[in-house]
Amino acid sequence: MSLIKNGIKIGNNEQLICQICYLSRKYSSSRFMNQTDFVNQKEGIFQKEESRGTNLVLKELRLGNNDNIKIELKKGKSGRTVIRFTKMYKTESTGWKWQFYNLTKLLVPDDAYKFVRALDQIIIACHKEKIVNRFDSNKNLASSDIFTEFCDISIVLFRSEQGRLLIKIFQRIKSNRGIYNQSLYIPTDYLLWIRQTIAKILEEFDGSQKLSKMPFVDFPFIYK
């Protein structure tokens, strides 16, 4: 059974990733958001990458020359293992210098498994028959929440004013200085790669919990 009607097979990981990369490059410039349109750029959200702990796994999806997603499995100085998700991009407004947005670290195993299951709920909601004829702008189409030691995370399927389907990751972060909020919007065609990559890391390096297979849906990569 194919995951997506355009020929991507769930049993062939390399083909899946290659197809996602191809589609992303093809459409990123004309149909997806300008990163500066949606990313919350309040003081303190963006930060330069820092080397913390030991990298055990590093996976990266390049979306053209100016836009990347990176997923790392790290062992921190405290000895705890975490998954770290980083969005990297550069635009004219950043002086073509890389900017980094780090999703709050996910503790392995519990937080990371919660995150994958939340992504599954969003993937199911992306089935084309459910949303292809919906043109509600600025409206949440589906959402899934998880609660971790460091923050509360909401993953939201969202349609922009331009009709683009986006994933909004909203974080309510708990720190010694109080609670603050961060938001990031990413195109929907990151979604399958992120889910598959985190699930594969958990399968190979943890295996303490059983994950369901990635949902089979007619996934709408591109809708204007």
N, C-alpha and C positions, 0 to 999 in steps of 0.2 A: 504493500500500500504506500502511496506517495504522500509525503507530508504536505506538499504544495503542488498545485496542478501544473505548474510550469516545469516539472520534471525533477525537482529536488527530492531525493530519497532520504528518508530518515536513517536508513541503514548504512549510508555512505557519508561519513562525517566530512571527509575532505571535499566531496562534491558540494555538500551543504555550505561549507564555509566559503568555497570558491564562488558559488552562485551568489551568496549574500554579498561578498566583496564586489563582484561584478555589478550587481544591481545598485549597490550603494554608490559606487563611483559614477555610474551612468546617470543617476538622478540627483545626486547630492547638491549640485550647483544650481539647478533650476527649480526643483520642486520641494526641497526641504528647507527648513528654517535657516535664516541667518542666525548664527549662534548668538549674536548680540541682541537679537530680538526678544529672547525669552529667558536667558540665563539671569538669575538674580545676582547682580554685581555689587551688592552692599559690601561695605568694608568688612574684611575678614574672611570672606567666603573662598577667595582664590588664594592659593599659596604655592610657593615653589616646592618642587618635590624634595623630600628629605629621605635620606637613607636611614631606615630604622629597622633593627632586627635583621633576620636572615631571609633572603628570598629562597623559597623552595620550588616554586613554579611561577613562570611568567608567560602569559598569553596576551597577544596583542592583535587587534583588528584595525587595519589601516583603511580609512575611508577617504581616499584621495590624499593629497599632499599636506592638507592643513587640518586634519581631523582624525583623531585616533581614540580607541578605547583600549584600556589595559586592565587586565585582571591578574592579581598576584596572590599566591599563597605564601604567607610570611610567618615566621616564628619570631615573636617579639622578644624583647629583652627580659620580659617577665616570664618567658617560657610558654606563654599561651600562643596557640596557632590561630591566625585570623586570615580572612580573605579580604583583600582591599581592591576596590573598584575605582579606577581613575579615568576621567574624561579629559582629553588633551586637545587643545585647538589653538589656532592662531588666525587672526584676521587683520585687516587694515587698521581697525580701531585699537588693536593691541600692539601696533607697530611691527606686525609679523613676528612677534616673539611668542613662544609657547606659553599658554596659560594652563593651569592644572586645577581640576575640580575633583576632590576626593570624597567619595561616598564614605560615610562613617564605617569603620572596620566592622566586619561581621565575624563574631567568634565561631570557631569550628569546634564542635559540630552544630550546636543548636541554632544559632542565629543564621548560619549559612543555609541550613535545610529549610528554615522558615522562609527565607528570601526566595529560594527556588520554588517552593510551593505557592508563594504569592505570585511569582511570575507566571506559573501555570494557569492561575485563575485569569490573569490578564490575557494570556495567549488564547484561552478558550473564548473569551469575550471578543477576540479579534476575528472570529469566524466571519467570512465576508458576507454571508447571507444576513447576519445580524446587524451589520453596520454600513453596508455599501450604500444603502438608500437613505442614510441619516445625514442630514446636512446642518445639524444644530451646531452653530459655532460657539466657542467659549463655553463648552459644556462638557462635564465629565461623563464619559460613556460607561466606564467600569472602574472599580478601585479595589485594592486589597491592602490590608494593613498588617504590619508586624511590629512587635514590641521587643526591644533588646535592652541589654544592660546600659548601652551608651546612648541610645536614641529610639524614638518611635518613627517608623518609616511608613509612608503611604505611597503606593505605586498606583498611578492613575492613568487610564487611557483617556486622552483628551483630544478634542478637535479644535484647532485654532480658528481664528477669524478668516484665514485664507482657505479653510477647509482641509488642512493637513492633519493627519493623524499623528499624534505625538505621545510619548510616554513622559509623564511628569513624575519625578521622584522628589517627594517632599519629606524633609527630615526635621524632626523636633529634637534637637540635640541637648543632652544633659551634660553640664560641666560644673566645675567648682565655682565658676563665676555666674552660674544661673542657667537658664534655658533660652536657647535662641533657635531660629528657624532658617533653613536653607532650602532652596528649590532648584531643580535642574530639569530642563526639557530635552529629550533626545528623540530622534526619528524612530518610528516603529521598527525599521528593519535592523536595528541593533538587537532587538528583543530576543530572537531565537538564538543568536550567537552567544549572548550573555548567559541565557538559561543553560544552553548546552555546555558551555565552557565550565561554569561553576559546578554543574552536576557531574561532569567528568572528573574534575579535580576531587570532589567529595568521594566519588566512587573509587578512585585510585589511591587516595591518601587517607581516607577515613573509613568509610563503609559501615559506620555504626548504625545508620538508619537506612531504610529502604525508600527510594524515591520511585514514584510512578514514571512510566515512560513519558516523554514530552508529548503533549496533546497533538492529535492529528486534526489540523484545521486547514481550511482554504484561506490562507493568510494573505491579507491585502497589503502587499509591500507598498504600493503606490496608489494613492487616490488624491486627486486635486481637490 
